[in-house]
Amino acid sequence: MPFFLVRYAYTGDTAGRDQHRAEHKSYLQAAADRGLILGSGPFAAGEDPGAAMIYEAAGRQNVVDAVEGDPFRLHGHVASYDVTEWIPMIGPWAVAAVGGRS
């Protein structure tokens, strides 16, 4: 299945994000429990506010649907996002990406 990199750019509403953080994390954890999200987390202090996620999904629309349902997006805390199909060639996800070939 294809991999996708998702980048969020957050709005400046830190208090709003704090208010909805538990709902957001629960939503993403449920997607991870289903195998849709392989990794997720915020950008480090000193970076522009945002986050990145790695999805493994049958197609881009599955990822867009998940992003569109994220409580942070629904409550207006995501200023923008992008979805990019990604082909990992090295590391633990590489075998899945190239079908077991080296």
Secondary structure, 3 states (H helix, E strand, C coil): CCEEEEEEEECCCHHHHHHHHHHHHHHHHHHHHCCCEEEEEECCCCCCCEEEEEEECCCHHHHHHHHHCCHHHHCCCEEEEEEEEECCCCCCCHHHHCCCCC
